């Protein structure tokens, strides 16, 4: 390895050739402020546009200042990051950004979470120095999931890099020139008229509130205050290992019991677990997988739990729409069962039952509005809020979350197995399906239920599972760019997989667009995964088909798994969509 020797703030360091000044400074624990820069090495994303110039430094012998994020080190460089000239330049850049930025911080969705706000505070900026013409692009509220406010865009291009290079959706790009430049879908189209999958990874990396989720909190408060409505709530597995971060807890801390107590305190009539529906999903999906393997048709089967990935294949690979599982996602299955089986047991009409989903995902908001996930009377799921929105509700109510006692989910839709818990992390859905599929095909007990080949943060994971005399080839992809690679192999005939799990968000639902902001530290996502595996190991039952409440649901209501009634309530269909 060729090493380069340089000096930063009178400290010597040797770094590999090709290192940037910013990376070298980090090696000396020297902080250089950044704004547009973002390095997510776990998913191979680097936004190095150097568009903001917040990270400028002085290099001895050079007339100009240089952006540390994109300037490569050279032998013998002498660099100063803390000179008055560099500090003034940074402050000037931020003051110029603020001069064209709405001054509504107290009302902003990202108040206290905004990187521009934090940087302005660090630089001691207390007034708008430059005044003049400001942008007025309006707010795009056209979609059910994402709000786009270009007046708050600082042209960092993080969203564009995420959308185009990581997710390969290619919806967001620079449009126009000069002062009129914006980042937008082509032809200034609103989000709902584009090929956007609503995965929310763009808003997860946006430093301001130029991109934010649609706020459904008022809808929930209104439902809770309506005495004529029975309001029930379900909580996705990934929420329980991330919500605590909003209250100062460590990433991955399991707060399942506190979540139940908080929801009861907020006034929900019943508090259920989406994990129950995840077990139900496995019964249907494993049945479908066994049927396809035995008939050797429509292989590989693709999981259908992620609405962003489903919309991706509808736009990008419509010729492959016969291979995704027809199973609804777990929270939609829950809604269908709640509006039928549960409503009857509670003596409540479906029209007077409000189903609220707390999800790590902004695409679930869009999914709940899909026409095929409703009937003539009501939608399966009425309102979706994210983990972040749930945290805001707890804070609004003045609940001291950290001091809450643990409580249990209500039944019959609150009991779950370890298999359902791991739905929240990449590889978990396929692992859960294999636990059941193995026992159904072999009629033997699977003693070691952990498929470690399917775990970890790698974007694509592959394994071959021996079931009787068959080698079942499986794969896992997280991130839509990795999904594209696998789907292109299927199109070209190179694939020999039997089953594939795909999640739109890197790391799976634990890295969803509605989770607490990670601010570029993807180690947080790994810690969340550890929390889910911990809860899986703590469960007495770790296979979905052993969930007694799910067994009773089939016995008392659904009939045969993958049967006529199950198909009517728990399965769906997809649509070919144009690339826009």
N, C-alpha and C positions, 0 to 999 in steps of 0.2 A: 504494500500500500504506500503510495506516494504521500508524504506528509508535508504540509505547508506551515511554516513558522511565522507567527505574527504577534503583534502587541495590541491589546485593547485596554485603554485606561491604565496604562503602565503595568499591565499584567501580561505575562508571556503565555502563549499556548500554541500547541501543535495540533493541527486538525487535518483530516484527509482532504486531498485535492477535490474540488467540486463542492466544498462546504460554503455556505453563505455566511456573511458577517453576523447575521442574526443567530444562526445556529452556533457559530463559534462563541458568541457572547453568552449564550445560554450555558455553554460549557464552563464558563467562569462565573456563573450566577449573576451576570450583569443583565439587568432588565432593560430592554429597548421597547418602548411602546409600539404597538401595531394596531391596525384597524382592518385593512382589507386582507391582510395575510391570514391564512389558515392552513395548518398542516395536520391532516388526519392520516397519519402514517398507517394506522391499522387497516384503513380501507383504500390506501394508495391515492389519496386526494391531496393535492397541494394547490392552493390558490395563491399564486405568486405574481399577481398582476401589477403590483407596485403602483397602483393607481392613486392611493391616498397620500403617499409621501410622509406619513406620520413617523416612520421609522428612520428618518434621515440621520446620517452621522458624518463626521469629518474624517477625511483621510489625509494624512500628512503629505504635502507636496501637490495636492489636488485643489483646484480652484473651486469646484462645485461640491455641494453636498450629495451624498449617495444613499439610495434606499438600502437599508441593511437586509431586507427580506429577499432581494433579488441580486445583490452584488456578491460575486464570488470572491473568496479570499485569494490573495497572491502572496508569494514569498516576501517576507520583510515588511509587510504592511504595518503601519502604525496608525491606529484608529482611536478617535475620541468620540464617545457617545454622549458625554455630559457637558459639552461646551455651551457657552451662552448662545452662540450662533445656532447650534443645533436645536437647543431648547426653544429659542424664539421662532425658528422655522416651523417646528412642530406646532407650537401654539398658534402661529399664523394660519397653518393648514386647518386646524380644528375650528378656529374662528371663522374661516371662510365656509367651512361645511355648515356651521351653525347659522350663518347668515342666510342660508337657503334651506333651513330646516324648520318645520313647524314648532312653535314654542308651547307645546301642550303636554309637557312631560308628566304633570300630575294626572292627566287623563289618559295617558298613553298605555297601551297594552303591555309594553315592555318597561314601564317605569321600575327602576331599581335593577332591571336586568339588561339594560341597554349599554352596549359597549361604548357608544359615542358619548353617552351621558357620563359614564365612569371616567372616560379619558379626559373629558372637559373638566371634571372635578380634580383629577390628578394633576392637570396642568394649571389649575388655579384660575380658570376662566369664569368670570362672574358677570359678564355683560356681553351683549352682541355688539361687537366693534364695527362690523361692516353692515351697512343697510342698503337696500336697493331692491331690484326685481327679484321675486321669488317664484319658484315653480308652482303651477296649479294644474295638476293632471287629473284631479278627482280621485275618488276611491272606487275600486272594483270590488263590489260585493255580490258578484254574479253567481258564485259557486256556493255550495252548502258547506264547504270545508275551509277555504282560504280567502282571506281579505288581503287585497294588494293595494297599498297606499304609496304610490310612487313619489309623493311629496316628501316622504321620509327616506327615500332611497339615496344612498351616498355613492352609488356606482362602484361598490367594492368588487362586484362580480362573483361573490361567493356562491350565490344562488345559481348563477349561470354555470359555474364549474361543477357544482353538485348535480344539477339537472342534466348537463350534457356529458360530462366525463365519467361520473360515478353511476348515475342512473340511466344514462343514454336515452333519455326521453326527448331531449333537445327542444323543449318548449320555450325556455327563457334564453334570450340573447339581446345584445345591444341593438337598439333601433335608433336611427337618426344620428345627428352629429352635434358637437359643440354643446351649448347650454341646453339644447333640446333633447340631448341624449337620454334615453331611458332603457331599462331592462324590462322586456315584455315579450309576450307571445308575438308571433309575426303579425304584421299589419295592425298592431295595437289591439288585437282581439282580446275580449275579456277571457278570463281563465276558463269559464265553463264552455267556451266555444273552441278550446284548444285540445290537444291530446294529453293534457296534464292528467296524471294518475291520482293527484291529491295525496301523495305519500307524505308530504309535509317536510321532507328533508331540506327543502329550500328554506323554509322558515326556521328549521332547527339550527341553521348556520348563519342566518341573517343577523347582523350585529345590531340592527335597529328594529323598528316595527314596520318596516316597509312590507313585510310579509308576516301575517299573524293568522291564527285560527279564528273562524267564525265563533262569536261569543254566544253560547246557548244557555248561560247561567240564568238570565232573566226568565227564560221559558221554564226552567226547573223550579225557580221560586214561585212562579205563577201557578204551576201545577200543584205544588205543595200547599198553597194557600186556598186551593179550590176544594171546598168541603164535599163536593159531589164526585170527586175523583179519588180512586184508589191508586196511590202512586207507589210503584215498586221499583227497585233498583238492582242492577247486577254490576259486579266488579270484575274486570279482566285480570288474569294472573300477573301480567307485567306491572300492574299498578302497585301491587303490594311490596315490591322491592325498590320502588322509586319515589313514592309519595313522601316518605320520611325526609328526603333531601330538601323538600320545601320547608321543613321545620328544623333544619340543622342537624339531621341525623346522617350517618354514613351511608353512602350508596350501597345497595344490596341489603339493607336492614329490613327484615320482615316485620311489617306492621299490619298484618292481616286482621288481627283481633281489634286493634284500635280503629281500623277503617270501619268495621261493623258498628262499633259504638258511636263513632262520629256520625254515621249515616242515620242511626236511630235517633241521635240527638237532633239532627237536622229535620226530622219529622217524617221520614219515609215509612210507609205502612209495613212494608216487608223488605228485608235486605237479603239478597241472594248472591250466589257465586257463579260467575260465567264458567268456572271450572266444571260445574255440573254439566253444562251444555257442551263443554269440550269433551267430556267423557261420552256424551251422547253422539257428538260428531264422530268420534273414533268408532263407535258401533256401526254407524252408517258408512263411514269411509273405509273401514276395514272390510266390511261386507262387500262394498263395491270393488275393493282391491282383490279380494279372494275371487269374486265372480269374474273379473277381467283376467286374472292369472289362469284360472281353470278353463276359461273359454278362449284364452290367448287373443283377446280383442282389445282395441283401443288402449294399447300400452305405449308408453308409460302413462300411469295415472299421475296427474299433477294435483297437489293439494289446492284447496280453494278457500282457505281461511282468511286470506289477505285481500281486501277489496282493491287496494292500489295495484297489486300484481294482476288481479283479474282484469282491471281496466287496461292495464299495460298490454296483456295478450289480446284483448279485444281490438285495440288499435294497431298494434305492431305485428301480430301473428294470427290474424283471423282465420287462416287456413288450419290452425291447430285447435280450434275451439271444441273439437270432439273429444279431446283427451283430458282436460281438467275434470276433477271430480265434480259431480253435480250437487254435492252437499253445500248447503248454506254455511256461512261462517257460524261459529259457536254463539255469538251474541244474537244473531238473527234466529238461530234455532231456538234459543231461549225465549225470544219474543214470541215466536210462533206457538210454543208450548204454553207460555204464560197467558196468551190471549184465548187459548182453548181449554186445555186441561186444567190449568191453575185457576183461571177465571171461573170455570164451572164449580170447582171445589170450594172457591171462596164466595160463590153466589154473587159474582160481579159480572156485568155485561162487558164485553170487550171494548165497547165505546167508552165506558167509564173507567177503564183501566189505563193508566199511563205507565209505560215501560221506559225507564231511564237506564242508559248504558254508560258506565264510566270506563273509558278506553284510553290506551296509550297512543292513540292513533287519530289523526284528523280525517283520514279517508273513510273512517266509519261513519262520519257525519253524512258524507255523500252516499255511502252504501245504504244507510237507513232510508234514504229518499228514492232508491231505485223502485220503479213501479212493480216489478215482479216480486218484491219482498213485502207485499201488502195484499190485502184482499178488498172486497167492495166496502167493508165496514171500517177497517183501520189498518195502519202500518204495523208490521211485526214489532218494530222498535220506534218509539215516538221521539225521543230526545237522546242525543249523544253529547257527552261532555268529556273533555280530556282530563288527564291526571292533573295538569296545571289548573284547569278550571275548578276541579274538585278542591284543590288546595285553597283556591281563592274563596270558595264557599265556606270552607272551614274557618278561614280567617275572618270573613265577613260576619260569621255567627259568633265570633269571639271565643271559639273553643280552644282550650289548651290541649292541643293534640298529643304532645309528648306525655302528658300525665294521665291520659285516658286508660281505663281498665280494658282488658281484652274481653271480647264477646264473640259469640258464635253466629254463623249465618243461620237464617231461617231455613226450614225444610218444608216441602220435599225437594226444592230446587237449590239446596245449599250444600249438599254432601258431594264430595269429590274424591278422586284418587290422585296419587302422585303423578300418574301419566298426564292428567289434565293440567297440572301446575306448570309443567315444563313446556306447554304450548307457548309460553311467553318468550322463549329464547330460540334462536336459530337451531334447527335440527330437532326441536322438541316434539313437533307434530308428527314427524316421520317416526321418531323413536317410540312415541306412544302408540302409533298405528302398528308398528312391528311387534310390540309386546303382545298385542291382541291377535294379530294375524298369525304369528308363530304358533300360539296355542290352538287357534281354531283349525289350522291346517294339520298340525302334528298330533293334536289331542294329548299332548304332553305338557307338563308344567315347565314354564320358563323360569329357572331359578335366578339366573343373572340377568336382571332386567335393564341394566345400563349398557347402552350402545355408545361407547366412548368414541368410536370412529366418527360419529355424527355430531360431536360436540366441539366447541371452540369457535373462534372468531374468523376462521378462514372463510373467504367469500364463497368457495365451492368445496364441498366435501363429498367423497365417494366411499362406498363400502359394498361388499358382497356378503350377504347373509345366507347361510346354509339352512334351508328349511326342508326337512326330509331329504329327498334326492335332488332338490332344485337349488340352484344358485340364484338368489334374488338380488339383482343389482339395483342399488339405490343411490340417490344423490341429493344433496342439499345445497341450495343457493340462497344467499342473502344479499340484497342489493340488486336493483334491476339490471345493472350492467352485467352482473354475473348470470342473472336469469337469461339475458339475451344470448350469452355464449352457449348455454345449454339448449335453448330453444332453436338456435341456428344449427346445432348438431342434430337435433331431432329432425329438422327440415331436410337436412342433407343426407339423412339415413345413417349417420355415424353413431347414433345413440343405441345402446342396448339395455337401457334402464327399464326396470319394471315400475318403479315409483320414484317420484321426485317431489321434494318439498321446496317451495319458493316463498320467500318473504321479501317484500319490497324494501324494507328498511335494513341497513347494515346492522347485523347482530340480532335481527328479528324484532319482535314487538318491544323488547326492553329498550331498543333504540328508536322507538317510534317518534313521529313528529309532534306528538302531544305530551311527551314526557318532560320532566324538568330539564332545562337547558344544560348541556354538558360543556358548552363553551370550548369545544375542541379537545377535551380530555376523554378519549374513548375508553380509557381504563375504567371509567365509571360504568360503562355498559358491561364490561367483563364482571365487575363486582355484582351488578344486578343479576347476571346469569348465575353466579355462585349462590345467591340467595334463593333462587328458584330450585336449583338442584338440592339445596339444603332442605327445603320444605318437602320436596319429593321424597327424600330419604326418610323424613320423619313420619310419613304417612303409613298407616297400618296396611292399607290396600294401595297397590301401585300399578294396577292394570284396570283400564277403563271398563272392561266387560264384567268386572267383579263389583262394580258400584251397585249396591242393593237397590238404591232409589231409582237408578236408571233401569234396572231389571224390572222393577215394579211398574215403571212408566210403560214399558212395552206390554207387560202382562195385563195392566188395567186399561190401557188406552190405545197405544200405537199398534199393538199386534206384532207381527213378525218384523224383525229388522230388515231394512231394505225392501219392505213390502209396500202395498198400495197406499195405506194411510201415511206411512212414514215418508213415502215419495211426495205425497201431496203437501205435507206440512214442512218437511225438512230438506227438500231438494229444490233446485232452481235451474235456470237456464241463462245463457249468455248471448251477447249481441255482437255482430261485426260492426266495427266503428272505423271511420276514416281517420287517416293521419292528418291532423290539422295544426 
